[in-house]
Amino acid sequence: MDNDFLKMLRERRSVRSFKSEQISDDELNAVLEAGTYAPTGMNYQDPWIVAVQNPDLVQRLSRMNAAVMNTDSDPYYGAPTIVLVFASRPEKWPNGMADGSLVLGNMMNAAHAIGLGSCWINREREMFDTDEGRELLRQFGLPDSLMGVGALALGYPAAPARPARPRKDNYYRVVR
Ligand SMILES: Cc1cc2nc3c(=O)[nH]c(=O)nc-3n(C[C@H](O)[C@H](O)[C@H](O)COP(=O)(O)O)c2cc1C
C-alpha cells in the first residue's frame, strides 16, 4: 500500500546541517501546530512546546547542552530554530515522556512534509534539571517542575540527508 503520507514517513531523515537563514513564521507555526495534534494519554495534552529563535538564547542552549556532554561543539548543528519539548515528571504524570516523544515525532514529520530539516537532540532532561534550566523555564512562563523531553534542531537543510539505513530483519511480526 502506498500514498504520499506513507512515502513521507519513509523519506524523513535526521538533518544535521542547516542554512543560517531563518524559517518563515508560517513554516514554524505549521510545525508547532502539528506537534499539538499528537495524541496524548487521556487527551490531557500534558506537554509544552517552546520554539526558540533568539540567537543569544539559541547559543546559550547550545552551550548548556554541550556542557552535559563536556564538549564545546554545537549539539544543534547551527540550526536557527530550536524547539524544546517539556512534560510533567513521572511522579506527577506517568505518560510525560511518551506524550512528549509523540509531539516531537509529529513535528519532525511535519517539518519534512514542508521541506524543512529537523533532528531530535537529546540531553534536555539534564539541561533543565539545573538551576539555569529551571530559571529558563520560569522565563518561558512555565512551571520549573517540568522535565525536558527532547528538542528539535529545525531549519532549512543545507545538504541532502543520508539515505535511511536498511530496517532490521524481523522488525515487525504479525500474530494471527
Ligand atoms: C530519542 C532520540 C534521541 C536522539 N538524540 C540525538 C542527538 O542528541 N543528536 C543527534 O544528532 N541525533 C539524535 N537523534 C537522531 C537519531 O540519531 C536518528 O533518528 C537515527 O540515527 C535515525 O536516523 P533518521 O532519523 O535519519 O532515520 C535522536 C533520536 C531519537 C529518537
Ligand as a Chemical Component Dictionary entry (heavy atoms), coordinates in Angstrom:
data_LIG
# 
_chem_comp.id                   LIG 
_chem_comp.type                 NON-POLYMER 
_chem_comp.pdbx_formal_charge   0 
_chem_comp.three_letter_code    LIG 
# 
loop_
_chem_comp_atom.comp_id 
_chem_comp_atom.atom_id 
_chem_comp_atom.alt_atom_id 
_chem_comp_atom.type_symbol 
_chem_comp_atom.charge 
_chem_comp_atom.model_Cartn_x 
_chem_comp_atom.model_Cartn_y 
_chem_comp_atom.model_Cartn_z 
_chem_comp_atom.pdbx_ordinal 
LIG C1  C1  C 0 15.396 9.713  21.444 1  
LIG C2  C2  C 0 16.310 10.205 20.353 2  
LIG C3  C3  C 0 17.443 10.925 20.695 3  
LIG C4  C4  C 0 18.275 11.421 19.691 4  
LIG N1  N1  N 0 19.337 12.213 20.032 5  
LIG C5  C5  C 0 20.107 12.724 19.071 6  
LIG C6  C6  C 0 21.135 13.639 19.386 7  
LIG O1  O1  O 0 21.326 14.032 20.536 8  
LIG N2  N2  N 0 21.899 14.116 18.372 9  
LIG C7  C7  C 0 21.704 13.730 17.074 10 
LIG O2  O2  O 0 22.448 14.175 16.195 11 
LIG N3  N3  N 0 20.716 12.886 16.732 12 
LIG C8  C8  C 0 19.905 12.395 17.690 13 
LIG N4  N4  N 0 18.850 11.588 17.356 14 
LIG C9  C9  C 0 18.617 11.239 15.939 15 
LIG C10 C10 C 0 18.939 9.776  15.653 16 
LIG O3  O3  O 0 20.334 9.594  15.661 17 
LIG C11 C11 C 0 18.325 9.405  14.313 18 
LIG O4  O4  O 0 16.930 9.489  14.387 19 
LIG C12 C12 C 0 18.715 7.999  13.892 20 
LIG O5  O5  O 0 20.092 7.918  13.624 21 
LIG C13 C13 C 0 17.958 7.517  12.660 22 
LIG O6  O6  O 0 18.180 8.411  11.580 23 
LIG P1  P1  P 0 16.961 9.095  10.815 24 
LIG O7  O7  O 0 16.235 9.974  11.811 25 
LIG O8  O8  O 0 17.588 9.843  9.712  26 
LIG O9  O9  O 0 16.069 7.994  10.354 27 
LIG C14 C14 C 0 17.997 11.118 18.331 28 
LIG C15 C15 C 0 16.834 10.408 18.012 29 
LIG C16 C16 C 0 15.991 9.983  18.998 30 
LIG C17 C17 C 0 14.711 9.274  18.611 31 
# 
loop_
_chem_comp_bond.comp_id 
_chem_comp_bond.atom_id_1 
_chem_comp_bond.atom_id_2 
_chem_comp_bond.value_order 
_chem_comp_bond.pdbx_ordinal 
LIG C1  C2  SING 1  
LIG C2  C3  SING 2  
LIG C2  C16 DOUB 3  
LIG C3  C4  DOUB 4  
LIG C4  N1  SING 5  
LIG C4  C14 SING 6  
LIG N1  C5  DOUB 7  
LIG C5  C6  SING 8  
LIG C5  C8  SING 9  
LIG C6  O1  DOUB 10 
LIG C6  N2  SING 11 
LIG N2  C7  SING 12 
LIG C7  O2  DOUB 13 
LIG C7  N3  SING 14 
LIG N3  C8  DOUB 15 
LIG C8  N4  SING 16 
LIG N4  C9  SING 17 
LIG N4  C14 SING 18 
LIG C9  C10 SING 19 
LIG C10 O3  SING 20 
LIG C10 C11 SING 21 
LIG C11 O4  SING 22 
LIG C11 C12 SING 23 
LIG C12 O5  SING 24 
LIG C12 C13 SING 25 
LIG C13 O6  SING 26 
LIG O6  P1  SING 27 
LIG P1  O7  DOUB 28 
LIG P1  O8  SING 29 
LIG P1  O9  SING 30 
LIG C14 C15 DOUB 31 
LIG C15 C16 SING 32 
LIG C16 C17 SING 33 
# 
